[in-house]
Amino acid sequence: MKIVLIAPGFKPLPPQGWGAVESIVWDYYTVLSKKFENTRGNNNQVVIVNRTNPIEIVREANSHPDADVVHIMYDDYIVVVPYLTCPLIFYTSHFAYLTHPRFETQYAHYYRNIFMRVIEYSPKIFLMVISDQIFQKYTEHGFPPQRMSVLQNGAREDVFQYKPIAPLHPGKSIYLAKIEERKAQYLYQSIPSIDFVGNYASSQFDTRSPQYLGEWDKPKLYQSMTEYANLVLLSDGEADPLVVKEALMAGLGLVISSCCTANLDLSKPFITVVPNGKLGDVEYVKGVIEQNRKVSLAMRDEIRAYALREFSWDRITDKYLLWIEYYSRLV
């Protein structure tokens, strides 16, 4: 089997720092390549096309005429679909506001130029959507449900260090995300028990604060996340945030906003959802974080087991290969 993954192209791979989509593409590549190494035969291969010019993307993707599937992993590159020669094309959106209540009007440019083009190309593509909510959004706009599957994001159990007890910072939470308005870090900077990590984009957040630890590279991320009790992510828009699954894999509890809950079992005591109406109440959020921290520190083994069961990339890519086999019979 030969799989061609189309990446965003803005950063080199493997990713050294920030970039969730780049990390997802690289995780697919790494885990699938490892699976193929353990499979008999030498026809199995995973290829990444990591360019920004659509003409070059098409040329490179089409240079693999034996590809079983070409998978577009970056929203904007839906435009290359008519020019791809592979009969089986997957497409995955990671757009944060796809399920926003006012998506069609508030994000009109994306809706007209990308989303509706996905609908237009429905006879030519299959969707690997990352949440049930996104599945429903496409269905409401006419995309055939039989050409869609839900396959959530995962986390690498082989690279994220896990400490079952006594993390270095048991009294602290980590807010790990790009520093931007959407992620809302600036609202909670007055809570002293939160450390903030992420590359600065644009925000009211004060980067001079001693709580701001800057941007971590991948080795630092893999090693250090487990040293905290829980993760805080109170964004106003997310699809299926990768960092949430990574935190679970590292043994951390979650304090998240409602848009961050895709694919999670919200009955778990180590997952706390802050209601939208309470996101501006800093004292309330502070109390919720402290309570979740206590619960999560006592349940690290359960958290890790849950992550391994539900969000291991090894399990997710097993499903992915089955979907390729299934859809290949329909083209």
C-alpha positions, 0 to 999 in steps of 0.5 A, a space after each residue: 500500500 502506498 499513501 501520499 499525505 499532503 501537508 501544509 508546506 509552511 514548515 519543515 518536517 519533522 516539526 521542531 516546534 509549533 504546528 498542530 497540523 504538521 504534527 498530525 501529518 508527521 504522526 501519521 507518517 511515523 506510525 504508518 511507516 513503522 507498521 509497514 516496516 513490520 509488514 511483509 513485502 516492500 510495496 508499502 510506503 508513506 510519502 509526504 508532499 510538503 509544499 505551498 504551491 498548488 501546482 507543485 503539490 499536484 505535480 509531486 502527488 501525481 508523480 506517484 501513480 501507484 499511490 493507493 490514496 492521496 490524503 489532503 491534510 490542509 484545508 486550503 489545498 482542496 483546490 488541487 482535487 480536480 487535478 489529482 490523478 489518484 482515484 482515491 482522495 481523502 480530505 481532512 479539515 482542521 479548521 477551528 471554527 467549522 462547527 461555530 454556530 455562526 460559521 457561515 456568516 462569521 467565517 464567510 470567506 472560508 465558507 464560500 471558498 473552501 467549505 462549499 468547494 468540499 461539498 462541490 467535490 463530493 463525488 471525487 473525495 472521501 472525508 476523514 472528519 475528526 469529530 461527530 460534530 464536523 460530520 454533522 456539519 458536512 451532512 447538513 450541507 449535503 455531503 453524502 454521509 456514506 462518503 465520510 468517516 470519523 477518525 479522531 486525532 491521537 497522541 504518541 504514547 511512544 514519545 510522551 513521557 509519563 510519570 504515574 506519581 510525583 510530577 515535578 509541579 503537582 501544584 501547577 497547571 499548564 496552558 499549552 497553546 499558541 499565544 493568540 486571542 482564540 486561545 484566551 490565555 490573557 484572561 487567566 494570566 492572574 491565576 498564579 498556578 498556571 504556567 503558559 507555554 506557546 509561541 506568541 502570535 498576537 494577543 493581549 497576553 503579557 509575555 513578560 510574565 514569569 509564568 510565560 515559559 516561551 515556546 517548547 521544542 518537541 523534545 521539551 514537550 515530550 519530556 515536560 508535559 507530564 510534570 504538571 497536574 492538568 492542562 488548561 485550554 479555554 479557547 473560543 474555537 477548536 476542532 479536535 485539539 491535538 494537545 488535549 489528547 497529548 495531555 491525557 497521554 502524559 497523565 494530565 487531567 483537563 480543564 477545557 471549554 466546550 469547543 475542546 470536547 470532541 471525542 472525549 468521555 465527559 463523564 470522566 472525573 478528570 475532565 472538567 468543562 467550563 460552561 461558556 457563560 463562566 469563561 469570563 469568571 476568573 475566580 470560578 475558573 481558578 476554583 475549577 482548575 484547583 479542584 480538577 488538579 486534586 482529582 487528576 493527581 490521584 488518577 494518573 494511571 486511569 488517565 493514561 489508560 484512557 488515553 491509550 485505549 481511545 487516542 493511541 495513534 497505533 489504534 487510530 492508524 489501524 482504523 485508517 488502513 481499514 478505511 482505505 481498504 473499504 473506500 478503495 472498493 468504491 472507486 
